[in-house]
């Protein structure tokens, strides 16, 4: 028996009673629509624990994670999204997920000082 998950004032409250699968997913996707990234992240993580998410849902989780500063979790969600899209027969969206993994890695490298022996920016 699962309890109903509800969001109040940015925190998860457990109410009594059972719910159909997908409530956390619906809350997460509605939070994405409202640009409430913290709520979206928490709800989508809960939804993923209770079952596998579709590629689109994993992309939403990745976006929320990235915008909250959880870059490694963003990449992991994108990699799971890649696998979900491949399983669904959507190679374009699968490739898009890997592009974003690579892009976040590129951004991370660009913020670090140059490696030893490589020239830095002209200046």
Backbone as XML, in Angstrom:
<?xml version="1.0"?>
<chain id="A" units="angstrom">
  <residue number="1" name="UNK">
    <atom name="N" x="0.831" y="-1.183" z="0.000"/>
    <atom name="CA" x="0.000" y="0.000" z="0.000"/>
    <atom name="C" x="0.877" y="1.249" z="0.000"/>
  </residue>
  <residue number="2" name="UNK">
    <atom name="N" x="0.709" y="2.090" z="-0.995"/>
    <atom name="CA" x="1.428" y="3.352" z="-1.084"/>
    <atom name="C" x="0.591" y="4.463" z="-0.498"/>
  </residue>
  <residue number="3" name="UNK">
    <atom name="N" x="1.253" y="5.435" z="0.036"/>
    <atom name="CA" x="0.536" y="6.607" z="0.525"/>
    <atom name="C" x="0.590" y="7.697" z="-0.524"/>
  </residue>
  <residue number="4" name="UNK">
    <atom name="N" x="-0.383" y="8.560" z="-0.465"/>
    <atom name="CA" x="-0.446" y="9.654" z="-1.434"/>
    <atom name="C" x="0.641" y="10.671" z="-1.111"/>
  </residue>
  <residue number="5" name="UNK">
    <atom name="N" x="1.380" y="11.064" z="-2.130"/>
    <atom name="CA" x="2.403" y="12.099" z="-1.971"/>
    <atom name="C" x="1.815" y="13.421" z="-2.421"/>
  </residue>
  <residue number="6" name="UNK">
    <atom name="N" x="1.885" y="14.406" z="-1.594"/>
    <atom name="CA" x="1.411" y="15.738" z="-1.962"/>
    <atom name="C" x="2.486" y="16.755" z="-1.632"/>
  </residue>
  <residue number="7" name="UNK">
    <atom name="N" x="2.481" y="17.831" z="-2.377"/>
    <atom name="CA" x="3.486" y="18.877" z="-2.183"/>
    <atom name="C" x="2.824" y="20.073" z="-1.526"/>
  </residue>
  <residue number="8" name="UNK">
    <atom name="N" x="3.374" y="20.481" z="-0.401"/>
    <atom name="CA" x="2.881" y="21.667" z="0.294"/>
    <atom name="C" x="4.081" y="22.508" z="0.720"/>
  </residue>
  <residue number="9" name="UNK">
    <atom name="N" x="4.069" y="23.751" z="0.285"/>
    <atom name="CA" x="5.125" y="24.686" z="0.684"/>
    <atom name="C" x="6.517" y="24.134" z="0.393"/>
  </residue>
  <residue number="10" name="UNK">
    <atom name="N" x="6.670" y="23.455" z="-0.754"/>
    <atom name="CA" x="7.973" y="22.971" z="-1.175"/>
    <atom name="C" x="8.451" y="21.716" z="-0.476"/>
  </residue>
  <residue number="11" name="UNK">
    <atom name="N" x="7.612" y="21.094" z="0.351"/>
    <atom name="CA" x="8.020" y="19.864" z="1.016"/>
    <atom name="C" x="7.013" y="18.769" z="0.718"/>
  </residue>
  <residue number="12" name="UNK">
    <atom name="N" x="7.466" y="17.558" z="0.808"/>
    <atom name="CA" x="6.613" y="16.414" z="0.541"/>
    <atom name="C" x="5.866" y="16.044" z="1.805"/>
  </residue>
  <residue number="13" name="UNK">
    <atom name="N" x="4.567" y="15.954" z="1.713"/>
    <atom name="CA" x="3.744" y="15.529" z="2.844"/>
    <atom name="C" x="3.071" y="14.224" z="2.462"/>
  </residue>
  <residue number="14" name="UNK">
    <atom name="N" x="3.030" y="13.293" z="3.369"/>
    <atom name="CA" x="2.394" y="12.009" z="3.113"/>
    <atom name="C" x="0.976" y="12.038" z="3.679"/>
  </residue>
  <residue number="15" name="UNK">
    <atom name="N" x="0.008" y="11.829" z="2.845"/>
    <atom name="CA" x="-1.375" y="11.764" z="3.289"/>
    <atom name="C" x="-1.809" y="10.306" z="3.293"/>
  </residue>
  <residue number="16" name="UNK">
    <atom name="N" x="-2.821" y="9.999" z="4.038"/>
    <atom name="CA" x="-3.252" y="8.610" z="4.110"/>
    <atom name="C" x="-4.022" y="8.232" z="2.852"/>
  </residue>
  <residue number="17" name="UNK">
    <atom name="N" x="-4.048" y="6.947" z="2.568"/>
    <atom name="CA" x="-4.782" y="6.429" z="1.424"/>
    <atom name="C" x="-3.852" y="5.992" z="0.325"/>
  </residue>
  <residue number="18" name="UNK">
    <atom name="N" x="-4.368" y="5.195" z="-0.554"/>
    <atom name="CA" x="-3.577" y="4.698" z="-1.670"/>
    <atom name="C" x="-3.816" y="5.564" z="-2.887"/>
  </residue>
  <residue number="19" name="UNK">
    <atom name="N" x="-2.893" y="5.509" z="-3.790"/>
    <atom name="CA" x="-3.012" y="6.275" z="-5.025"/>
    <atom name="C" x="-2.639" y="5.388" z="-6.182"/>
  </residue>
  <residue number="20" name="UNK">
    <atom name="N" x="-3.111" y="5.774" z="-7.331"/>
    <atom name="CA" x="-2.733" y="5.046" z="-8.541"/>
    <atom name="C" x="-1.306" y="5.412" z="-8.897"/>
  </residue>
  <residue number="21" name="UNK">
    <atom name="N" x="-0.599" y="4.482" z="-9.516"/>
    <atom name="CA" x="0.760" y="4.790" z="-9.969"/>
    <atom name="C" x="0.699" y="5.976" z="-10.913"/>
  </residue>
  <residue number="22" name="UNK">
    <atom name="N" x="1.681" y="6.826" z="-10.836"/>
    <atom name="CA" x="1.755" y="7.960" z="-11.732"/>
    <atom name="C" x="1.442" y="9.286" z="-11.076"/>
  </residue>
  <residue number="23" name="UNK">
    <atom name="N" x="0.978" y="9.301" z="-9.823"/>
    <atom name="CA" x="0.702" y="10.572" z="-9.168"/>
    <atom name="C" x="1.970" y="11.404" z="-9.027"/>
  </residue>
  <residue number="24" name="UNK">
    <atom name="N" x="3.071" y="10.778" z="-8.606"/>
    <atom name="CA" x="4.330" y="11.513" z="-8.478"/>
    <atom name="C" x="4.772" y="12.023" z="-9.844"/>
  </residue>
  <residue number="25" name="UNK">
    <atom name="N" x="4.561" y="11.213" z="-10.864"/>
    <atom name="CA" x="4.907" y="11.639" z="-12.215"/>
    <atom name="C" x="4.061" y="12.838" z="-12.628"/>
  </residue>
  <residue number="26" name="UNK">
    <atom name="N" x="2.756" y="12.780" z="-12.372"/>
    <atom name="CA" x="1.880" y="13.901" z="-12.726"/>
    <atom name="C" x="2.278" y="15.158" z="-11.969"/>
  </residue>
  <residue number="27" name="UNK">
    <atom name="N" x="2.602" y="15.020" z="-10.697"/>
    <atom name="CA" x="3.042" y="16.168" z="-9.894"/>
    <atom name="C" x="4.339" y="16.730" z="-10.465"/>
  </residue>
  <residue number="28" name="UNK">
    <atom name="N" x="5.257" y="15.840" z="-10.817"/>
    <atom name="CA" x="6.537" y="16.276" z="-11.372"/>
    <atom name="C" x="6.389" y="17.012" z="-12.684"/>
  </residue>
  <residue number="29" name="UNK">
    <atom name="N" x="5.567" y="16.473" z="-13.575"/>
    <atom name="CA" x="5.393" y="17.115" z="-14.876"/>
    <atom name="C" x="4.639" y="18.438" z="-14.758"/>
  </residue>
  <residue number="30" name="UNK">
    <atom name="N" x="3.688" y="18.509" z="-13.839"/>
    <atom name="CA" x="3.003" y="19.776" z="-13.591"/>
    <atom name="C" x="3.976" y="20.796" z="-13.011"/>
  </residue>
  <residue number="31" name="UNK">
    <atom name="N" x="4.871" y="20.346" z="-12.149"/>
    <atom name="CA" x="5.882" y="21.242" z="-11.575"/>
    <atom name="C" x="6.833" y="21.747" z="-12.654"/>
  </residue>
  <residue number="32" name="UNK">
    <atom name="N" x="7.180" y="20.898" z="-13.611"/>
    <atom name="CA" x="8.011" y="21.332" z="-14.742"/>
    <atom name="C" x="7.263" y="22.409" z="-15.523"/>
  </residue>
  <residue number="33" name="UNK">
    <atom name="N" x="5.986" y="22.186" z="-15.767"/>
    <atom name="CA" x="5.181" y="23.155" z="-16.503"/>
    <atom name="C" x="5.175" y="24.511" z="-15.789"/>
  </residue>
  <residue number="34" name="UNK">
    <atom name="N" x="5.161" y="24.488" z="-14.449"/>
    <atom name="CA" x="5.158" y="25.718" z="-13.662"/>
    <atom name="C" x="6.562" y="26.266" z="-13.424"/>
  </residue>
  <residue number="35" name="UNK">
    <atom name="N" x="7.573" y="25.577" z="-13.908"/>
    <atom name="CA" x="8.973" y="25.934" z="-13.703"/>
    <atom name="C" x="9.367" y="25.878" z="-12.231"/>
  </residue>
  <residue number="36" name="UNK">
    <atom name="N" x="8.711" y="25.014" z="-11.479"/>
    <atom name="CA" x="9.019" y="24.793" z="-10.061"/>
    <atom name="C" x="10.012" y="23.641" z="-9.997"/>
  </residue>
  <residue number="37" name="UNK">
    <atom name="N" x="11.268" y="23.949" z="-10.247"/>
    <atom name="CA" x="12.286" y="22.916" z="-10.477"/>
    <atom name="C" x="12.549" y="22.052" z="-9.256"/>
  </residue>
  <residue number="38" name="UNK">
    <atom name="N" x="12.521" y="22.611" z="-8.075"/>
    <atom name="CA" x="12.733" y="21.814" z="-6.872"/>
    <atom name="C" x="11.634" y="20.782" z="-6.683"/>
  </residue>
  <residue number="39" name="UNK">
    <atom name="N" x="10.387" y="21.207" z="-6.834"/>
    <atom name="CA" x="9.263" y="20.283" z="-6.721"/>
    <atom name="C" x="9.313" y="19.233" z="-7.827"/>
  </residue>
  <residue number="40" name="UNK">
    <atom name="N" x="9.655" y="19.676" z="-9.036"/>
    <atom name="CA" x="9.739" y="18.746" z="-10.161"/>
    <atom name="C" x="10.799" y="17.686" z="-9.906"/>
  </residue>
  <residue number="41" name="UNK">
    <atom name="N" x="11.950" y="18.109" z="-9.441"/>
    <atom name="CA" x="13.041" y="17.175" z="-9.173"/>
    <atom name="C" x="12.630" y="16.131" z="-8.136"/>
  </residue>
  <residue number="42" name="UNK">
    <atom name="N" x="12.071" y="16.595" z="-7.032"/>
    <atom name="CA" x="11.681" y="15.653" z="-5.970"/>
    <atom name="C" x="10.598" y="14.686" z="-6.441"/>
  </residue>
  <residue number="43" name="UNK">
    <atom name="N" x="9.591" y="15.190" z="-7.116"/>
    <atom name="CA" x="8.485" y="14.332" z="-7.554"/>
    <atom name="C" x="8.940" y="13.341" z="-8.620"/>
  </residue>
  <residue number="44" name="UNK">
    <atom name="N" x="9.754" y="13.785" z="-9.561"/>
    <atom name="CA" x="10.212" y="12.874" z="-10.620"/>
    <atom name="C" x="11.147" y="11.814" z="-10.067"/>
  </residue>
  <residue number="45" name="UNK">
    <atom name="N" x="11.945" y="12.163" z="-9.068"/>
    <atom name="CA" x="12.790" y="11.145" z="-8.422"/>
    <atom name="C" x="11.930" y="10.094" z="-7.735"/>
  </residue>
  <residue number="46" name="UNK">
    <atom name="N" x="10.873" y="10.528" z="-7.063"/>
    <atom name="CA" x="9.960" y="9.580" z="-6.426"/>
    <atom name="C" x="9.264" y="8.713" z="-7.480"/>
  </residue>
  <residue number="47" name="UNK">
    <atom name="N" x="8.861" y="9.330" z="-8.578"/>
    <atom name="CA" x="8.192" y="8.584" z="-9.642"/>
    <atom name="C" x="9.125" y="7.529" z="-10.231"/>
  </residue>
  <residue number="48" name="UNK">
    <atom name="N" x="10.399" y="7.871" z="-10.370"/>
    <atom name="CA" x="11.347" y="6.912" z="-10.931"/>
    <atom name="C" x="11.569" y="5.742" z="-9.979"/>
  </residue>
  <residue number="49" name="UNK">
    <atom name="N" x="11.553" y="6.001" z="-8.691"/>
    <atom name="CA" x="11.722" y="4.910" z="-7.722"/>
    <atom name="C" x="10.573" y="3.912" z="-7.784"/>
  </residue>
  <residue number="50" name="UNK">
    <atom name="N" x="9.386" y="4.387" z="-8.097"/>
    <atom name="CA" x="8.231" y="3.493" z="-8.115"/>
    <atom name="C" x="8.028" y="2.810" z="-9.461"/>
  </residue>
  <residue number="51" name="UNK">
    <atom name="N" x="8.811" y="3.151" z="-10.442"/>
    <atom name="CA" x="8.713" y="2.518" z="-11.751"/>
    <atom name="C" x="9.598" y="3.226" z="-12.750"/>
  </residue>
  <residue number="52" name="UNK">
    <atom name="N" x="9.770" y="2.622" z="-13.895"/>
    <atom name="CA" x="10.635" y="3.236" z="-14.899"/>
    <atom name="C" x="9.908" y="4.395" z="-15.572"/>
  </residue>
  <residue number="53" name="UNK">
    <atom name="N" x="10.662" y="5.427" z="-15.874"/>
    <atom name="CA" x="10.125" y="6.604" z="-16.544"/>
    <atom name="C" x="10.398" y="6.519" z="-18.036"/>
  </residue>
  <residue number="54" name="UNK">
    <atom name="N" x="9.557" y="7.150" z="-18.817"/>
    <atom name="CA" x="9.762" y="7.257" z="-20.260"/>
    <atom name="C" x="10.893" y="8.249" z="-20.522"/>
  </residue>
  <residue number="55" name="UNK">
    <atom name="N" x="11.396" y="8.236" z="-21.727"/>
    <atom name="CA" x="12.494" y="9.122" z="-22.092"/>
    <atom name="C" x="12.187" y="10.589" z="-21.839"/>
  </residue>
  <residue number="56" name="UNK">
    <atom name="N" x="10.970" y="11.028" z="-22.200"/>
    <atom name="CA" x="10.596" y="12.427" z="-22.011"/>
    <atom name="C" x="10.629" y="12.806" z="-20.525"/>
  </residue>
  <residue number="57" name="UNK">
    <atom name="N" x="10.176" y="11.883" z="-19.691"/>
    <atom name="CA" x="10.140" y="12.143" z="-18.253"/>
    <atom name="C" x="11.557" y="12.213" z="-17.685"/>
  </residue>
  <residue number="58" name="UNK">
    <atom name="N" x="12.442" y="11.367" z="-18.211"/>
    <atom name="CA" x="13.832" y="11.397" z="-17.759"/>
    <atom name="C" x="14.529" y="12.677" z="-18.209"/>
  </residue>
  <residue number="59" name="UNK">
    <atom name="N" x="14.160" y="13.182" z="-19.378"/>
    <atom name="CA" x="14.702" y="14.468" z="-19.810"/>
    <atom name="C" x="14.226" y="15.593" z="-18.884"/>
  </residue>
  <residue number="60" name="UNK">
    <atom name="N" x="12.982" y="15.533" z="-18.455"/>
    <atom name="CA" x="12.464" y="16.534" z="-17.517"/>
    <atom name="C" x="13.207" y="16.441" z="-16.184"/>
  </residue>
  <residue number="61" name="UNK">
    <atom name="N" x="13.449" y="15.221" z="-15.716"/>
    <atom name="CA" x="14.215" y="15.023" z="-14.481"/>
    <atom name="C" x="15.621" y="15.584" z="-14.644"/>
  </residue>
  <residue number="62" name="UNK">
    <atom name="N" x="16.236" y="15.328" z="-15.791"/>
    <atom name="CA" x="17.587" y="15.830" z="-16.049"/>
    <atom name="C" x="17.620" y="17.360" z="-16.037"/>
  </residue>
  <residue number="63" name="UNK">
    <atom name="N" x="16.628" y="17.979" z="-16.654"/>
    <atom name="CA" x="16.579" y="19.451" z="-16.684"/>
    <atom name="C" x="16.450" y="20.010" z="-15.271"/>
  </residue>
  <residue number="64" name="UNK">
    <atom name="N" x="15.552" y="19.420" z="-14.489"/>
    <atom name="CA" x="15.368" y="19.896" z="-13.116"/>
    <atom name="C" x="16.651" y="19.710" z="-12.304"/>
  </residue>
  <residue number="65" name="UNK">
    <atom name="N" x="17.288" y="18.553" z="-12.457"/>
    <atom name="CA" x="18.524" y="18.288" z="-11.723"/>
    <atom name="C" x="19.599" y="19.313" z="-12.110"/>
  </residue>
  <residue number="66" name="UNK">
    <atom name="N" x="19.742" y="19.565" z="-13.396"/>
    <atom name="CA" x="20.766" y="20.505" z="-13.858"/>
    <atom name="C" x="20.513" y="21.903" z="-13.308"/>
  </residue>
  <residue number="67" name="UNK">
    <atom name="N" x="19.262" y="22.336" z="-13.362"/>
    <atom name="CA" x="18.934" y="23.687" z="-12.916"/>
    <atom name="C" x="19.076" y="23.863" z="-11.411"/>
  </residue>
  <residue number="68" name="UNK">
    <atom name="N" x="19.085" y="22.757" z="-10.679"/>
    <atom name="CA" x="19.305" y="22.809" z="-9.230"/>
    <atom name="C" x="20.766" y="22.589" z="-8.863"/>
  </residue>
  <residue number="69" name="UNK">
    <atom name="N" x="21.611" y="22.365" z="-9.883"/>
    <atom name="CA" x="23.035" y="22.190" z="-9.637"/>
    <atom name="C" x="23.477" y="20.751" z="-9.449"/>
  </residue>
  <residue number="70" name="UNK">
    <atom name="N" x="22.608" y="19.789" z="-9.707"/>
    <atom name="CA" x="22.943" y="18.367" z="-9.585"/>
    <atom name="C" x="23.373" y="17.836" z="-10.950"/>
  </residue>
  <residue number="71" name="UNK">
    <atom name="N" x="24.536" y="18.279" z="-11.401"/>
    <atom name="CA" x="24.967" y="17.999" z="-12.765"/>
    <atom name="C" x="25.211" y="16.509" z="-12.987"/>
  </residue>
  <residue number="72" name="UNK">
    <atom name="N" x="25.825" y="15.821" z="-12.033"/>
    <atom name="CA" x="26.049" y="14.381" z="-12.204"/>
    <atom name="C" x="24.729" y="13.627" z="-12.307"/>
  </residue>
  <residue number="73" name="UNK">
    <atom name="N" x="23.754" y="13.995" z="-11.497"/>
    <atom name="CA" x="22.447" y="13.343" z="-11.569"/>
    <atom name="C" x="21.748" y="13.680" z="-12.877"/>
  </residue>
  <residue number="74" name="UNK">
    <atom name="N" x="21.977" y="14.877" z="-13.382"/>
    <atom name="CA" x="21.449" y="15.257" z="-14.696"/>
    <atom name="C" x="21.987" y="14.312" z="-15.764"/>
  </residue>
  <residue number="75" name="UNK">
    <atom name="N" x="23.286" y="14.120" z="-15.756"/>
    <atom name="CA" x="23.908" y="13.243" z="-16.756"/>
    <atom name="C" x="23.402" y="11.804" z="-16.634"/>
  </residue>
  <residue number="76" name="UNK">
    <atom name="N" x="23.248" y="11.342" z="-15.404"/>
    <atom name="CA" x="22.752" y="9.976" z="-15.204"/>
    <atom name="C" x="21.326" y="9.830" z="-15.730"/>
  </residue>
  <residue number="77" name="UNK">
    <atom name="N" x="20.482" y="10.826" z="-15.491"/>
    <atom name="CA" x="19.112" y="10.783" z="-16.003"/>
    <atom name="C" x="19.109" y="10.809" z="-17.529"/>
  </residue>
  <residue number="78" name="UNK">
    <atom name="N" x="19.992" y="11.613" z="-18.120"/>
    <atom name="CA" x="20.088" y="11.659" z="-19.581"/>
    <atom name="C" x="20.559" y="10.324" z="-20.149"/>
  </residue>
  <residue number="79" name="UNK">
    <atom name="N" x="21.468" y="9.661" z="-19.462"/>
    <atom name="CA" x="21.916" y="8.348" z="-19.924"/>
    <atom name="C" x="20.789" y="7.321" z="-19.839"/>
  </residue>
  <residue number="80" name="UNK">
    <atom name="N" x="19.979" y="7.382" z="-18.771"/>
    <atom name="CA" x="18.818" y="6.496" z="-18.674"/>
    <atom name="C" x="17.798" y="6.850" z="-19.752"/>
  </residue>
  <residue number="81" name="UNK">
    <atom name="N" x="17.660" y="8.144" z="-20.038"/>
    <atom name="CA" x="16.780" y="8.582" z="-21.120"/>
    <atom name="C" x="17.243" y="8.052" z="-22.464"/>
  </residue>
  <residue number="82" name="UNK">
    <atom name="N" x="18.548" y="8.071" z="-22.677"/>
    <atom name="CA" x="19.126" y="7.517" z="-23.908"/>
    <atom name="C" x="18.712" y="6.057" z="-24.077"/>
  </residue>
  <residue number="83" name="UNK">
    <atom name="N" x="18.865" y="5.281" z="-23.013"/>
    <atom name="CA" x="18.493" y="3.859" z="-23.081"/>
    <atom name="C" x="16.983" y="3.687" z="-23.291"/>
  </residue>
  <residue number="84" name="UNK">
    <atom name="N" x="16.189" y="4.527" z="-22.631"/>
    <atom name="CA" x="14.732" y="4.428" z="-22.783"/>
    <atom name="C" x="14.312" y="4.745" z="-24.215"/>
  </residue>
  <residue number="85" name="UNK">
    <atom name="N" x="14.910" y="5.766" z="-24.801"/>
    <atom name="CA" x="14.581" y="6.112" z="-26.185"/>
    <atom name="C" x="15.020" y="5.014" z="-27.157"/>
  </residue>
  <residue number="86" name="UNK">
    <atom name="N" x="16.177" y="4.441" z="-26.923"/>
    <atom name="CA" x="16.610" y="3.335" z="-27.795"/>
    <atom name="C" x="15.643" y="2.167" z="-27.699"/>
  </residue>
  <residue number="87" name="UNK">
    <atom name="N" x="15.226" y="1.842" z="-26.480"/>
    <atom name="CA" x="14.280" y="0.742" z="-26.285"/>
    <atom name="C" x="12.940" y="1.037" z="-26.955"/>
  </residue>
  <residue number="88" name="UNK">
    <atom name="N" x="12.576" y="2.317" z="-27.028"/>
    <atom name="CA" x="11.312" y="2.718" z="-27.647"/>
    <atom name="C" x="11.444" y="2.899" z="-29.160"/>
  </residue>
  <residue number="89" name="UNK">
    <atom name="N" x="12.661" y="2.690" z="-29.689"/>
    <atom name="CA" x="12.870" y="2.825" z="-31.128"/>
    <atom name="C" x="12.966" y="4.263" z="-31.605"/>
  </residue>
  <residue number="90" name="UNK">
    <atom name="N" x="13.477" y="5.151" z="-30.767"/>
    <atom name="CA" x="13.604" y="6.560" z="-31.123"/>
    <atom name="C" x="15.076" y="6.977" z="-31.052"/>
  </residue>
  <residue number="91" name="UNK">
    <atom name="N" x="15.854" y="6.640" z="-32.095"/>
    <atom name="CA" x="17.295" y="6.925" z="-32.047"/>
    <atom name="C" x="17.632" y="8.420" z="-32.050"/>
  </residue>
  <residue number="92" name="UNK">
    <atom name="N" x="16.793" y="9.253" z="-32.636"/>
    <atom name="CA" x="17.078" y="10.693" z="-32.634"/>
    <atom name="C" x="17.043" y="11.276" z="-31.234"/>
  </residue>
  <residue number="93" name="UNK">
    <atom name="N" x="16.006" y="10.948" z="-30.495"/>
    <atom name="CA" x="15.921" y="11.455" z="-29.127"/>
    <atom name="C" x="17.001" y="10.829" z="-28.257"/>
  </residue>
  <residue number="94" name="UNK">
    <atom name="N" x="17.360" y="9.569" z="-28.539"/>
    <atom name="CA" x="18.448" y="8.924" z="-27.802"/>
    <atom name="C" x="19.749" y="9.682" z="-28.027"/>
  </residue>
  <residue number="95" name="UNK">
    <atom name="N" x="20.011" y="10.047" z="-29.273"/>
    <atom name="CA" x="21.226" y="10.794" z="-29.598"/>
    <atom name="C" x="21.204" y="12.168" z="-28.945"/>
  </residue>
  <residue number="96" name="UNK">
    <atom name="N" x="20.043" y="12.772" z="-28.899"/>
    <atom name="CA" x="19.916" y="14.090" z="-28.263"/>
    <atom name="C" x="20.314" y="14.020" z="-26.786"/>
  </residue>
  <residue number="97" name="UNK">
    <atom name="N" x="19.915" y="12.961" z="-26.116"/>
    <atom name="CA" x="20.293" y="12.801" z="-24.702"/>
    <atom name="C" x="21.807" y="12.726" z="-24.563"/>
  </residue>
  <residue number="98" name="UNK">
    <atom name="N" x="22.456" y="11.960" z="-25.428"/>
    <atom name="CA" x="23.916" y="11.857" z="-25.345"/>
    <atom name="C" x="24.589" y="13.175" z="-25.700"/>
  </residue>
  <residue number="99" name="UNK">
    <atom name="N" x="23.998" y="13.929" z="-26.628"/>
    <atom name="CA" x="24.533" y="15.250" z="-26.940"/>
    <atom name="C" x="24.566" y="16.104" z="-25.673"/>
  </residue>
  <residue number="100" name="UNK">
    <atom name="N" x="23.470" y="16.098" z="-24.905"/>
    <atom name="CA" x="23.415" y="16.929" z="-23.708"/>
    <atom name="C" x="24.369" y="16.443" z="-22.631"/>
  </residue>
  <residue number="101" name="UNK">
    <atom name="N" x="24.595" y="15.139" z="-22.563"/>
    <atom name="CA" x="25.614" y="14.632" z="-21.631"/>
    <atom name="C" x="26.968" y="15.215" z="-22.019"/>
  </residue>
  <residue number="102" name="UNK">
    <atom name="N" x="27.305" y="15.124" z="-23.300"/>
    <atom name="CA" x="28.591" y="15.634" z="-23.777"/>
    <atom name="C" x="28.688" y="17.149" z="-23.579"/>
  </residue>
  <residue number="103" name="UNK">
    <atom name="N" x="27.596" y="17.863" z="-23.841"/>
    <atom name="CA" x="27.596" y="19.316" z="-23.697"/>
    <atom name="C" x="27.847" y="19.734" z="-22.252"/>
  </residue>
  <residue number="104" name="UNK">
    <atom name="N" x="27.211" y="19.040" z="-21.300"/>
    <atom name="CA" x="27.443" y="19.394" z="-19.891"/>
    <atom name="C" x="28.882" y="19.101" z="-19.491"/>
  </residue>
  <residue number="105" name="UNK">
    <atom name="N" x="29.460" y="18.055" z="-20.060"/>
    <atom name="CA" x="30.876" y="17.766" z="-19.789"/>
    <atom name="C" x="31.763" y="18.855" z="-20.371"/>
  </residue>
  <residue number="106" name="UNK">
    <atom name="N" x="31.445" y="19.297" z="-21.565"/>
    <atom name="CA" x="32.208" y="20.367" z="-22.212"/>
    <atom name="C" x="32.132" y="21.657" z="-21.395"/>
  </residue>
  <residue number="107" name="UNK">
    <atom name="N" x="30.952" y="21.986" z="-20.904"/>
    <atom name="CA" x="30.815" y="23.188" z="-20.079"/>
    <atom name="C" x="31.639" y="23.088" z="-18.803"/>
  </residue>
  <residue number="108" name="UNK">
    <atom name="N" x="31.656" y="21.899" z="-18.223"/>
    <atom name="CA" x="32.409" y="21.701" z="-16.988"/>
    <atom name="C" x="33.906" y="21.876" z="-17.236"/>
  </residue>
  <residue number="109" name="UNK">
    <atom name="N" x="34.405" y="21.348" z="-18.318"/>
    <atom name="CA" x="35.823" y="21.457" z="-18.643"/>
    <atom name="C" x="36.186" y="22.902" z="-18.934"/>
  </residue>
  <residue number="110" name="UNK">
    <atom name="N" x="35.298" y="23.646" z="-19.565"/>
    <atom name="CA" x="35.620" y="25.021" z="-19.940"/>
    <atom name="C" x="35.751" y="25.934" z="-18.724"/>
  </residue>
  <residue number="111" name="UNK">
    <atom name="N" x="35.231" y="25.530" z="-17.571"/>
    <atom name="CA" x="35.326" y="26.343" z="-16.371"/>
    <atom name="C" x="36.591" y="26.074" z="-15.570"/>
  </residue>
  <residue number="112" name="UNK">
    <atom name="N" x="37.304" y="25.024" z="-15.891"/>
    <atom name="CA" x="38.516" y="24.678" z="-15.159"/>
    <atom name="C" x="39.722" y="25.323" z="-15.816"/>
  </residue>
  <residue number="113" name="UNK">
    <atom name="N" x="40.751" y="25.617" z="-15.045"/>
    <atom name="CA" x="41.957" y="26.187" z="-15.649"/>
    <atom name="C" x="42.579" y="25.193" z="-16.646"/>
  </residue>
  <residue number="114" name="UNK">
    <atom name="N" x="43.353" y="25.680" z="-17.579"/>
    <atom name="CA" x="43.945" y="24.798" z="-18.562"/>
    <atom name="C" x="44.842" y="23.748" z="-17.900"/>
  </residue>
  <residue number="115" name="UNK">
    <atom name="N" x="44.913" y="22.612" z="-18.560"/>
    <atom name="CA" x="45.779" y="21.538" z="-18.053"/>
    <atom name="C" x="47.231" y="21.962" z="-18.190"/>
  </residue>
  <residue number="116" name="UNK">
    <atom name="N" x="48.085" y="21.366" z="-17.391"/>
    <atom name="CA" x="49.514" y="21.700" z="-17.425"/>
    <atom name="C" x="50.066" y="21.520" z="-18.833"/>
  </residue>
  <residue number="117" name="UNK">
    <atom name="N" x="50.798" y="22.494" z="-19.276"/>
    <atom name="CA" x="51.432" y="22.411" z="-20.582"/>
    <atom name="C" x="50.601" y="22.973" z="-21.709"/>
  </residue>
  <residue number="118" name="UNK">
    <atom name="N" x="49.315" y="23.255" z="-21.465"/>
    <atom name="CA" x="48.471" y="23.820" z="-22.505"/>
    <atom name="C" x="48.360" y="25.319" z="-22.280"/>
  </residue>
  <residue number="119" name="UNK">
    <atom name="N" x="48.345" y="26.071" z="-23.346"/>
    <atom name="CA" x="48.267" y="27.524" z="-23.177"/>
    <atom name="C" x="46.888" y="27.937" z="-22.670"/>
  </residue>
  <residue number="120" name="UNK">
    <atom name="N" x="46.863" y="28.974" z="-21.867"/>
    <atom name="CA" x="45.610" y="29.538" z="-21.379"/>
    <atom name="C" x="45.109" y="30.576" z="-22.364"/>
  </residue>
  <residue number="121" name="UNK">
    <atom name="N" x="44.061" y="31.288" z="-22.000"/>
    <atom name="CA" x="43.526" y="32.329" z="-22.893"/>
    <atom name="C" x="44.565" y="33.430" z="-23.093"/>
  </residue>
  <residue number="122" name="UNK">
    <atom name="N" x="44.541" y="34.027" z="-24.256"/>
    <atom name="CA" x="45.463" y="35.134" z="-24.559"/>
    <atom name="C" x="45.108" y="36.308" z="-23.664"/>
  </residue>
  <residue number="123" name="UNK">
    <atom name="N" x="46.075" y="36.978" z="-23.188"/>
    <atom name="CA" x="45.712" y="38.119" z="-22.365"/>
    <atom name="C" x="46.857" y="38.735" z="-21.767"/>
  </residue>
</chain>
